[in-house]
Amino acid sequence: MSPLALQLLLSFEHHISSQLLLLHYDKEESGWWEPGFDMGGGPKGFTGLHGGAFLGMVEVVAALLAMREWSINAVDITGRTAFAWAARGGHEDIIRLLLKQENTNPNTVDPSGWTPLLRAAERGFEGIVKVLLEREDIDPNTADCYGRTPLVLAAEGGHEGIVKLLLEREGINPNTADQDGRTPLVSAAEGGHEGIVRLLLEREDIDPSSTDKYDETPLVLAVMGGHEGIVKLLLQREDISPDTADTKYGRTPLIWAAEGGREGIIKLLLEREDINPNTADHSGWTPLLRAAERGFEGTVKVLLEREDVDPNTADRYDGTPLLSAAVGGHEKIVKLLLEREGINPNTADRYDRTPLVSATEGGHEGIVKLLLEREDTDPNTAGRYGQTPLVIAAMGGHESIVKLLLQREDISPNTADTECGRTPLMWAAMNGHPGVVKLLLGQDDVSLDLPSSASQSIPSVSLSPSHPLFLFPLPGTAARSFMIISSLIFLFCFLAPIISPSLSTTSLLSYQR
């Protein structure tokens, strides 16, 4: 290296190049232009030695050290020593070179609380970590401003080689947690670093059930992340409980596995004899409830293979797995649940929704059919506003569901809702569903009389082709007569063109009270 260049580096802190170098660093670190010094002058303390260590220029650092005596532990304007810059950049040769200098302090702390060992462990510089740990004056448990030790950072980053080096160091504490309560094992389990988890579990002094600030154990975090191999490792230990729940949601590992549809993990958890498959979270959701609601058929099947799984356990709103599956339209899950002995197909939630009511509301014909095939399913149980499944199907124009319901001998086709007092026929007529009206009129026991409760709830309207049948507040025989006349008009208006395309209706009588 030329003497002129070395002379420049001797007064580097006053040169424009040092300023530009640190400006570039500031931009990279913070993501925006924020120089840490006065733009009118140089970055005081950022010497040629700092610059050489920053850039990893071994020959330059060696030449500078040979030219004169340096204050080896001097900090620059960022609060870092040349040694700290070398560790941050992963420049192992410069680290070795500086450690040969008398009085070099390898434990200096920058303004952010980082030591060279912390930085090297976090960035995965295994060679530098090894060099530093060979020194007796290095404290392997020193933490940063967030309470993170080198072991926590290495475990979090998945640096298995560094974790192994640190665990070999006498005096290392494998259970030290950061300010969020995260131990090395917690961090490794969450990150899916199976090799590191294995290393940590081999330690006799490890706490396998350590928790973070939400009481999430390594097992809970491994399940949440879907790390099946880590779950298997953890469950092999008898001192780990498979039922420990987090405090934020109250969910056990099995509930988290069911929520994610992780069948392999669920099978591992269910192999433990001390597991409770019916434990619910703060919202009353059991593993079966969560899987049914999410539509995970395989998960539901695995859970139902256990005789001690209760298929009727309800959440805090009294919703059962069968109801959740019916609401979501998960037909295969409904079928699995109905095959389970002891299932109650009529259980309603606090909103009076039964599985049949919910399936009808959603238009899930296949589920309605499955439910109606059971003799113990009550087709007349009403939901909100006193609406029976037949009323709901008629309102929505679900013709195929109406047909299924009418096939039941125990169906009551004239039951009106309690909110408006309207029968299925009235709703179908008012909402303009001619196919449903035709099906209902085809029933011998369908009444054309207006219920007394409906007389004040139905407005007077004009008869038009868009509404095939209208109901008016006419009492007794008048109402029945009008219903019959209206039905005949409906049949003529809507069926005549179907029977004979040459027939059409150009006008209709209109009645207005």
PyMOL commands that set and color helices and strands:
alter all, ss='L'
color gray80, all
select helices_A, chain A and resi 3-10+12-14+16-30+48-55+58-67+82-89+92-99+116-123+126-133+150-157+160-168+184-191+194-201+218-225+228-235+253-260+263-270+287-294+297-304+321-328+331-338+355-362+365-372+384-386+389-396+399-406+424-430+434-441+452-454+476-499
alter helices_A, ss='H'
color red, helices_A
deselect
rebuild
show_as cartoon
